[in-house]
Amino acid sequence: MTPMNDKIAAQTIEDHKYLLELVENRAAISYFAVHNRNQALFNALKNYVKREVEQEQEEEREIRKAKKKKKNQKNQSTHEVEKKFMDVTFKKMILDFDFMSLVMYPELKNRREFVHSGWFIAKLTENTELKVAISNDPFFYITRDDILKLLMTKDDQMIQHMLKNEIMLHINEDVSYKLVKIKNGQVNFNQQTIVKLVDFISVLVTNKREGKFGDGDILFSHNYITEFLKTHSEFLDATQAIKIFIMSRKFRLALQYLTEL
């Protein structure tokens, strides 16, 4: 089998550019190029995207010259906002990172951020194969915001996968340090700890209602939370769950849970 060089990689991208219409395919190609240490393919995709960006910038300049750009733009739909976010996130993945910083340097901070950016796209597109592949990367981590997204989309398959494979949780909130003590965990030098079901329970009760002040519509009812615990009972420590309810001042929820044990 002929090893891939720059010329072959560029031709491969050109021959399969129809796949690049979907941002999740772009993210998948860039991720697997890094995972397989295929620098030629990574650089070929980067050059392709650079040409696209240059063309987009040229088109924008032409529009400004023709004074056709609208001053008052309509509010974007959720789908449009997500599409723009994924496009920006992918461009960050492919343009902002040097290939060698993703595969060679000992700290590999860039690799962690690269993988996490890929997760954003995999999750927003609900591409199961890509979600599993990225979450199996040794440098993958999630945050409490990622946990909330998993809960809001009822992604029990990925929740089970993450709990079974002891995915790392990046700590950047005080509550996460309190949870480390409750679950008898440890924090490594990257401010990460193994995610446990108590982390999901904490996010559930903290975001029980929409809005910062807990005065919006109910997102996660008491019945939903207790059913969630039953679904993932394999990973449940009842004592830790009760501690979370009490710490969050969810006394009625604690009583409901105890009566259903």
N, C-alpha and C positions, 0 to 999 in steps of 0.2 A: 504494500500500500504506500503510495507516494505521500510523504509528509507535506502538510499544508505550508506553503510559503506565501509571501505577500501577493504575488500575482494570482495564485490559485484562490486565495481568500477573497481578493477583490472581485474575481470572476464569479465566485460562489454567491457573494452578496448581490451582484448584478443579476445573476440568473434567478435568484429567489427573492427579488425585491417586492414581489406581490405579497409576500409574507409580512413585510415591514409595514403594511397598511394598519396592522393592529399593534398597539403599543405593547401589549403583553408579549407578543412575539419578539419585539425588539428587546424587551427586558430579558426574556428567556435566552436569546442568543448572546447578549452581553454577559449574562450570569454564567452560562455554561462555558463560554469562552474563557472566563476567569477560572471557573472551577476546574476546567481541563488544561489550564495554562496554555491556551492557544492565543498567543499574542498576535499572530498574523490576522486571525479572524476578528479579534477585538479591535485592532487598528483599522481594519478594512471597514468595519461598521462605523467606527469613529469618523473616518474620512467621508463616508457616505452621508452621515448626519451633518458634518461640517458643511458639505456642499448644499445640503437642504437648507441649513440655517442661512448661508450666504444668499441663496435664492430668495428666501423669505424676506430677508432684509432689503434686497434689491426691489422686490415687489412693493414693500412698504414705502420705500423712497419714491417709487413711481406714483403710488397713490397720493402721497403728500404733495408731490409736484402737481398732480392733476387736481388737487384740492377736493378729492372725493371722499376723504375720510370723514365719517360722521362725528359730530361733536357730542351729541347726546346718544349714547349707546343704550340699548334696552338691557334690563336686568337679565343676567344669564340664568338658565335653568340649572338645577342640581347636576344634571347629566353633563352640561357644558362646563360647569366648574370642575367637576371630577376629571373630565377629559383634559382640560387645561392643566390641572394639577399633575396628572399622570405624564403628560407631555413634558412639563418642566422637570419632573422628577427623573424621567428617563434621560433627558439631556444632561442632567447633573451626573447621572451614573456614567454616561459614556464620554462626556466632555471634560468633567472636572477632575477625574481621577487618572493618574498615570498608571499604566498597566503594572509596572514593577512594584508600585506601592501597594497593589492589591494582592500580590502573590509572594513577595520576597522579604519585606521588612519585618523584623521580629515582633514589633508591637502590633502591627496590622490594624491600627485604628481605622484606616481608610477602608479596609476589607469589611469591618463591622458595619460602617456607615453605608457602604456600597450594597451589602446584602440587605440591610434594613430598608434601603430605598427600593430595592427589588421587591421586598415584601409588600410595601404600600401598593405597588401596581398589581401584584398577584392577588392581593386581598380585594382591591376595588373591582377587579375584573372577575373575581371568584374563579380563577383558573386553578382547579384542584391540583393538577400535576405540578404546576409551578409553585404553588403554596407548599406542597410536601417537599419538593426538591430544595427550595430555599430554606425551609425550616429545619432541614436535616444538615444544613451547612454548619460546620463546627464554630463559625463566628457569628451565627445568627442569635439575635436577642429580641425580646419584645418589651414594650412599656405598658404602663397602666392604660394609656390611650388605646394601644393595640388590643388589650384585653376588653376594653369597653366596646370596640368595634366588633370583636368576636361575639360578645354577648348580645349586642343589638341585632346582629345578623343571624343569631341562633346557630352559630357554626360549631355544633357539638362534635362533629368529626375532627375538626382541627384542635378543639379544646382537649379532646381525649388524646390526640396525637402528641400534643405539647406536654401534657401531664405524664404520659408514658415515657417520653423521651427526655424528660427533665430539661426542657428548654430554659435558657437563662433569661431572667428578668432584670432589666436595667433600672437601677434605683435612682430616682431624682426627686422624690417626695418624702417628707418626714414620716408619713404613715407607713411607707414601705419598710423603714427601719424598725418600726414597732412590730410589723408583721414578721420580720426576720426573727425577732425574739419569740413571738408566739409559736412559730413553726420550727423553732430550734434550728434555724438555718445559719448560714455563713455568707459573708460578703467578700468577693474576691477583689483583686487590685483594680479591676475595671468597673467597680461599683455594681457588680452583678451578683445575683443569687438565683438559685434554682426556683422556678415558678412552681407554686403549689396551689391546690384548690382554694386555700384560704385567701390567696391573692384575688381570685375571681370572685369569691364571696364578698370581699371588702369592696371591690369595684361595684358589685351589684347594689350593695346597701348604700354606698356613697352616692350613686347615681340613680337612686330609686325614682326620682322625679326629674323632669327636664328643668333646665334653668339653674343658675348658680346658687339660688337661695332656696331651692327645694319647693318652689311654689308653682311649678308647672304641671303638666299632665304626667300621670304615673307611667314610668317606663317599665319598671319591674315590680309587680305586685308581690305581696307576701306569698300568695299561692304559687306564683311563678318561681320565686326564690326557693321555696321548699321542694317544688318539683325538680328544679335544677339540681338540688342536692341529691335527690333520689336518682336522677339520671347519672350522676357522677359519683355515686356512693362508693365505688371502688377506691376512690382517692380521698374519701372524706374522713376527717378526724372530728368527731362530734364535739369534743371538748374545745378544740380550736375554733370551730364554727360558733359555739356559744360565746366564746371570748370576743369574737368579732362583733356579734350582735350587741353585746353589752358595751363594748368600747364605742360603738357607733350609736349607742342609746336607742337601739331598736328593741325595746323590751317586749312589746306585743309580738313581734316576729320571733323572739327567743321563746316566748311561751307557746306560740303556735307550733314551732318546730319541736319543742319538748313533748307536747301532747301527741304529736304524730310519730314520735319514735317508737 
